[in-house]
Amino acid sequence: MTVTSSNFKASELDENMPLKWWNRRIRTRAQVTEIAVMFGALSIVSFWAAGLGIAAGLIAVAAALWADRTPDLEGEPAERWDLALAVGTGVIGVIVGAGFLAMVL
C-alpha cells in the first residue's frame, strides 16, 4: 500500500508491511548472538584503537551471554558454535586490545 496523503491513519497500514529501520526491535536470541559476533569481530579489527577493542570485546561477551541466558528474548537459543564464536572473538579482542594497550603504555 502506498501512502500519498499526509492525512492517513496508522490503522490503515497493512500488518504485513515490513517495518522501517527505526521501528525494528531485537526479538530473538539468534539476532542478539549475531550482533555479539559482529562486536567480537569489531574488537579484533580495532584492537589498536585505545580502548575501543576492549570495549567492543566486552560488549560481545556480554551480549552473547545475555542471548544465551535471558528469558526476555523469543526463540530457541542460538547454536553452540555461534555462541562460542561470539564469546571467543570477544575474548580474543579483549586480550589483544589489552596487550596492545600495555605495549604502548
ZAROBA-812601 format. One record per residue: residue in three letters; y, z, x of N, C-alpha, C in turn. Coordinates in pm, 1 decimal. Last residue first. Example, Ala and Ser with C-alpha at 12.3 -4.5 7.8 and 13.67 -1.06 7.14 Angstrom:
2
{'SER'; {-225.0; 708.0; 1285.0}; {-106.0; 714.0; 1367.0}; {3.0; 787.0; 1290.0}} {'ALA'; {-569.0; 780.0; 1319.0}; {-450.0; 780.0; 1230.0}; {-330.0; 780.0; 1320.0}} 
//
This chain:
105
{'LEU'; {165.3; 2636.5; 5172.4}; {237.2; 2760.8; 5199.3}; {198.8; 2814.6; 5334.5}} {'VAL'; {-21.2; 2431.4; 5188.0}; {120.5; 2400.9; 5200.7}; {200.3; 2526.5; 5234.8}} {'MET'; {-261.1; 2566.2; 5148.4}; {-241.6; 2490.8; 5271.0}; {-93.4; 2462.1; 5293.7}} {'ALA'; {-225.8; 2668.1; 4891.3}; {-240.2; 2761.1; 5002.6}; {-216.0; 2690.3; 5136.6}} {'LEU'; {-220.4; 2427.6; 4749.7}; {-102.6; 2514.1; 4749.4}; {-107.6; 2614.7; 4862.5}} {'PHE'; {-479.8; 2337.6; 4798.7}; {-366.4; 2259.4; 4847.2}; {-239.9; 2344.1; 4851.8}} {'GLY'; {-624.2; 2542.2; 4670.1}; {-641.5; 2515.3; 4812.2}; {-526.9; 2437.8; 4872.0}} {'ALA'; {-535.5; 2512.2; 4407.4}; {-507.2; 2636.8; 4479.0}; {-523.9; 2618.9; 4629.3}} {'GLY'; {-636.2; 2252.0; 4356.5}; {-493.3; 2279.8; 4347.4}; {-454.5; 2406.8; 4420.7}} {'VAL'; {-911.6; 2295.3; 4388.0}; {-843.7; 2200.6; 4477.1}; {-692.8; 2225.0; 4475.8}} {'ILE'; {-951.2; 2486.4; 4181.3}; {-988.0; 2515.6; 4320.5}; {-912.5; 2424.1; 4416.6}} {'VAL'; {-861.5; 2350.4; 3951.2}; {-801.3; 2478.9; 3990.6}; {-829.1; 2508.1; 4137.1}} {'GLY'; {-1033.2; 2126.7; 3950.9}; {-887.9; 2108.6; 3960.5}; {-817.7; 2236.2; 4003.1}} {'ILE'; {-1279.4; 2255.3; 3915.9}; {-1254.5; 2180.4; 4039.7}; {-1104.5; 2158.4; 4059.2}} {'VAL'; {-1237.5; 2356.9; 3657.4}; {-1260.1; 2448.7; 3770.2}; {-1233.2; 2378.7; 3902.6}} {'GLY'; {-1211.1; 2115.5; 3511.6}; {-1104.9; 2216.3; 3512.6}; {-1116.3; 2310.5; 3630.4}} {'THR'; {-1454.2; 1992.6; 3554.2}; {-1333.1; 1928.8; 3606.1}; {-1216.3; 2026.3; 3608.9}} {'GLY'; {-1622.0; 2188.0; 3427.9}; {-1635.5; 2152.2; 3569.3}; {-1511.1; 2086.9; 3627.3}} {'VAL'; {-1541.8; 2187.1; 3161.1}; {-1528.2; 2309.6; 3240.6}; {-1533.4; 2277.4; 3389.4}} {'ALA'; {-1601.6; 1915.5; 3098.8}; {-1467.5; 1971.9; 3077.6}; {-1445.6; 2096.2; 3163.2}} {'LEU'; {-1874.0; 1898.0; 3162.9}; {-1777.7; 1810.4; 3228.6}; {-1636.5; 1865.9; 3215.8}} {'ALA'; {-1982.5; 2082.7; 2985.7}; {-1994.6; 2106.2; 3129.7}; {-1896.1; 2020.1; 3207.8}} {'LEU'; {-1922.4; 1953.1; 2744.8}; {-1866.7; 2084.6; 2773.0}; {-1871.4; 2114.8; 2922.4}} {'ASP'; {-2077.2; 1723.2; 2778.4}; {-1932.5; 1711.8; 2762.2}; {-1863.7; 1844.2; 2792.5}} {'TRP'; {-2330.0; 1835.1; 2792.1}; {-2279.3; 1759.2; 2906.8}; {-2128.2; 1744.0; 2898.8}} {'ARG'; {-2363.6; 1949.3; 2541.3}; {-2352.8; 2037.5; 2658.3}; {-2298.8; 1964.6; 2780.2}} {'GLU'; {-2161.1; 1808.2; 2281.2}; {-2281.2; 1809.0; 2364.8}; {-2257.7; 1892.3; 2489.5}} {'ALA'; {-1972.7; 2028.6; 2066.7}; {-1989.1; 1908.4; 2147.9}; {-2115.9; 1920.1; 2231.5}} {'PRO'; {-2085.8; 2175.1; 1758.0}; {-2033.0; 2185.6; 1894.9}; {-2059.8; 2056.9; 1972.1}} {'GLU'; {-2007.8; 2007.4; 1448.8}; {-2103.6; 2064.4; 1542.9}; {-2037.7; 2081.5; 1679.0}} {'GLY'; {-1724.3; 2087.1; 1237.3}; {-1820.5; 2003.1; 1307.4}; {-1912.2; 2080.4; 1399.3}} {'GLU'; {-1403.6; 2249.7; 1275.4}; {-1513.1; 2191.9; 1199.4}; {-1610.4; 2118.9; 1291.0}} {'LEU'; {-1279.9; 2565.6; 1400.2}; {-1289.6; 2419.9; 1403.3}; {-1411.5; 2373.1; 1326.0}} {'ASP'; {-1304.5; 2841.0; 1391.7}; {-1193.0; 2778.6; 1320.7}; {-1203.4; 2626.9; 1312.2}} {'PRO'; {-1484.0; 2971.8; 1546.2}; {-1530.5; 2934.1; 1412.4}; {-1423.2; 2858.1; 1333.5}} {'THR'; {-1518.4; 2888.6; 1893.9}; {-1435.2; 2926.9; 1779.8}; {-1499.3; 2888.0; 1646.6}} {'ARG'; {-1670.5; 2801.1; 2116.0}; {-1696.1; 2932.1; 2056.6}; {-1618.2; 2965.8; 1931.4}} {'ASP'; {-1603.7; 2546.6; 2208.7}; {-1744.3; 2583.9; 2200.3}; {-1766.7; 2708.7; 2115.8}} {'ALA'; {-1329.6; 2539.2; 2214.1}; {-1400.5; 2441.7; 2131.2}; {-1545.6; 2481.8; 2111.3}} {'TRP'; {-1280.1; 2740.3; 2402.5}; {-1235.6; 2757.7; 2263.9}; {-1311.6; 2663.5; 2170.7}} {'LEU'; {-1381.4; 2621.5; 2631.8}; {-1446.0; 2742.8; 2580.6}; {-1406.0; 2769.7; 2435.8}} {'ALA'; {-1201.1; 2408.0; 2651.4}; {-1344.4; 2383.0; 2639.9}; {-1417.3; 2504.6; 2584.1}} {'ALA'; {-956.2; 2540.2; 2677.6}; {-979.5; 2453.3; 2562.0}; {-1127.8; 2426.1; 2542.4}} {'ALA'; {-993.8; 2673.5; 2924.2}; {-968.9; 2749.7; 2802.0}; {-996.9; 2666.3; 2676.8}} {'VAL'; {-1025.5; 2454.7; 3098.4}; {-1133.1; 2553.4; 3083.3}; {-1116.1; 2631.4; 2953.4}} {'ALA'; {-776.0; 2327.0; 3063.3}; {-901.9; 2256.3; 3037.4}; {-1016.1; 2354.2; 3014.5}} {'ILE'; {-594.7; 2520.5; 3146.6}; {-590.6; 2474.8; 3007.4}; {-721.4; 2404.7; 2971.0}} {'LEU'; {-667.0; 2530.1; 3415.8}; {-685.5; 2649.1; 3332.0}; {-682.0; 2613.3; 3183.7}} {'GLY'; {-591.0; 2270.4; 3491.8}; {-729.9; 2313.6; 3502.6}; {-759.1; 2435.7; 3417.7}} {'ALA'; {-316.4; 2280.4; 3451.2}; {-396.3; 2187.0; 3372.3}; {-544.2; 2223.7; 3377.6}} {'ALA'; {-248.0; 2474.3; 3646.5}; {-222.3; 2498.6; 3504.3}; {-306.5; 2407.0; 3415.6}} {'ILE'; {-325.1; 2340.3; 3881.9}; {-384.7; 2469.7; 3847.6}; {-368.4; 2497.6; 3698.6}} {'GLY'; {-162.9; 2114.8; 3875.3}; {-308.3; 2100.4; 3875.8}; {-379.1; 2228.4; 3837.1}} {'LEU'; {89.5; 2237.2; 3886.0}; {51.3; 2155.6; 3771.2}; {-100.2; 2138.9; 3763.2}} {'GLY'; {137.0; 2374.3; 4127.9}; {100.8; 2449.4; 4009.0}; {55.8; 2366.6; 3891.2}} {'ALA'; {287.4; 2115.4; 4269.7}; {284.0; 2261.7; 4282.7}; {257.0; 2328.3; 4147.7}} {'ALA'; {69.9; 1847.2; 4296.1}; {193.1; 1897.8; 4233.7}; {183.4; 2049.6; 4225.6}} {'TRP'; {-185.4; 1796.7; 4385.4}; {-80.3; 1804.1; 4486.1}; {52.0; 1854.3; 4428.3}} {'PHE'; {-346.2; 1759.6; 4166.2}; {-363.7; 1882.5; 4244.4}; {-249.1; 1903.3; 4342.5}} {'SER'; {-365.0; 1561.0; 3970.8}; {-234.3; 1616.5; 4005.7}; {-245.3; 1746.8; 4084.4}} {'VAL'; {-634.5; 1502.2; 3937.8}; {-544.6; 1397.9; 3986.1}; {-412.7; 1456.6; 4036.2}} {'ILE'; {-733.9; 1742.2; 3836.5}; {-785.6; 1689.5; 3963.5}; {-688.4; 1587.7; 4023.0}} {'SER'; {-590.6; 1768.0; 3598.7}; {-579.8; 1872.6; 3701.2}; {-630.8; 1824.8; 3836.4}} {'LEU'; {-670.6; 1543.6; 3456.5}; {-531.3; 1555.2; 3497.9}; {-515.1; 1660.3; 3607.7}} {'ALA'; {-934.1; 1617.2; 3406.3}; {-907.3; 1500.9; 3491.5}; {-763.8; 1503.1; 3542.3}} {'GLY'; {-879.6; 1834.9; 3236.3}; {-952.6; 1854.4; 3361.3}; {-930.8; 1739.5; 3457.8}} {'PHE'; {-754.3; 1708.4; 3023.1}; {-677.8; 1803.1; 3103.2}; {-747.7; 1832.4; 3235.9}} {'MET'; {-975.9; 1558.0; 2932.7}; {-854.8; 1489.8; 2980.0}; {-768.3; 1583.0; 3064.4}} {'VAL'; {-1149.0; 1762.3; 2856.1}; {-1189.4; 1671.5; 2964.6}; {-1067.3; 1599.2; 3020.8}} {'ALA'; {-998.8; 1868.1; 2644.8}; {-1027.5; 1950.8; 2762.0}; {-1070.4; 1865.5; 2881.1}} {'ILE'; {-1008.9; 1657.0; 2466.3}; {-879.2; 1695.2; 2522.8}; {-898.6; 1780.5; 2646.6}} {'GLU'; {-1281.9; 1669.5; 2406.8}; {-1225.7; 1550.0; 2470.4}; {-1090.4; 1579.4; 2533.5}} {'THR'; {-1289.5; 1918.7; 2279.3}; {-1362.3; 1900.0; 2405.0}; {-1312.1; 1776.4; 2478.3}} {'VAL'; {-1143.7; 1862.7; 2051.3}; {-1090.1; 1960.6; 2146.1}; {-1160.0; 1947.3; 2280.7}} {'GLN'; {-1318.0; 1678.2; 1931.6}; {-1182.8; 1637.6; 1968.3}; {-1122.4; 1733.4; 2070.3}} {'ALA'; {-1544.4; 1834.7; 1882.4}; {-1554.6; 1722.5; 1976.1}; {-1416.3; 1675.9; 2021.1}} {'ARG'; {-1461.0; 2010.3; 1686.5}; {-1490.3; 2063.0; 1819.3}; {-1496.2; 1951.4; 1922.9}} {'THR'; {-1191.3; 1886.5; 1481.0}; {-1331.8; 1900.8; 1518.9}; {-1345.4; 1954.3; 1660.4}} {'ARG'; {-918.3; 1870.2; 1432.1}; {-1003.4; 1932.1; 1332.7}; {-1146.4; 1957.6; 1379.6}} {'ILE'; {-585.1; 1842.6; 1502.7}; {-717.3; 1852.5; 1563.9}; {-805.9; 1928.7; 1466.4}} {'ARG'; {-388.9; 1631.0; 1295.7}; {-424.4; 1763.6; 1344.5}; {-564.0; 1758.4; 1405.9}} {'ARG'; {-115.1; 1414.4; 1230.1}; {-254.8; 1434.8; 1266.9}; {-275.1; 1574.3; 1323.9}} {'ASN'; {141.8; 1347.3; 1182.6}; {73.9; 1427.4; 1081.4}; {-70.9; 1458.1; 1116.5}} {'TRP'; {229.9; 1179.6; 1377.6}; {293.4; 1310.9; 1371.9}; {229.6; 1401.5; 1266.6}} {'TRP'; {90.0; 944.2; 1335.7}; {58.7; 1024.3; 1454.0}; {120.1; 1162.6; 1446.0}} {'LYS'; {-12.6; 922.6; 992.3}; {76.3; 888.2; 1101.6}; {47.7; 981.1; 1218.6}} {'LEU'; {-338.8; 862.6; 859.5}; {-224.6; 949.0; 883.5}; {-139.8; 895.7; 997.6}} {'PRO'; {-447.5; 585.0; 661.8}; {-452.9; 666.2; 783.5}; {-323.9; 745.1; 803.8}} {'MET'; {-530.0; 613.1; 321.3}; {-437.2; 558.2; 418.2}; {-439.3; 644.4; 543.7}} {'ASN'; {-673.1; 725.8; 124.4}; {-748.9; 669.1; 235.1}; {-659.3; 609.0; 342.1}} {'GLU'; {-493.3; 793.9; -69.2}; {-553.8; 902.6; 7.8}; {-630.9; 850.9; 128.3}} {'ASP'; {-190.1; 620.4; -103.7}; {-335.3; 612.8; -107.5}; {-393.6; 722.7; -20.4}} {'LEU'; {92.0; 763.9; -265.9}; {25.8; 712.1; -147.2}; {-124.9; 715.5; -163.6}} {'GLU'; {202.5; 894.0; -476.9}; {167.2; 753.6; -496.9}; {92.5; 694.4; -377.9}} {'SER'; {282.3; 1139.7; -394.5}; {157.0; 1133.7; -469.6}; {112.7; 990.5; -494.8}} {'ALA'; {527.7; 1099.2; -286.6}; {416.5; 1114.4; -193.2}; {283.3; 1106.3; -265.6}} {'LYS'; {720.9; 846.9; -440.0}; {661.7; 980.3; -446.2}; {543.4; 985.5; -350.5}} {'PHE'; {1017.2; 682.8; -332.9}; {876.6; 682.4; -367.4}; {825.8; 825.5; -363.5}} {'ASN'; {1280.8; 543.9; -270.4}; {1251.2; 641.3; -375.5}; {1103.5; 633.2; -413.7}} {'SER'; {1311.1; 341.1; -102.2}; {1342.0; 471.1; -46.5}; {1312.6; 581.7; -146.4}} {'SER'; {1051.9; 94.8; -102.6}; {1159.7; 165.0; -169.8}; {1186.3; 297.6; -100.1}} {'THR'; {830.0; -4.1; 9.9}; {956.0; -66.7; 47.3}; {1075.3; 2.5; -14.7}} {'VAL'; {518.6; 54.7; 120.0}; {628.0; 122.5; 52.5}; {758.2; 60.4; 101.2}} {'THR'; {211.7; -90.8; 65.0}; {336.0; -98.5; 139.4}; {447.0; -34.6; 58.2}} {'MET'; {-116.7; 0.0; 83.4}; {0.0; 0.0; 0.0}; {123.4; 0.0; 88.2}} 
//
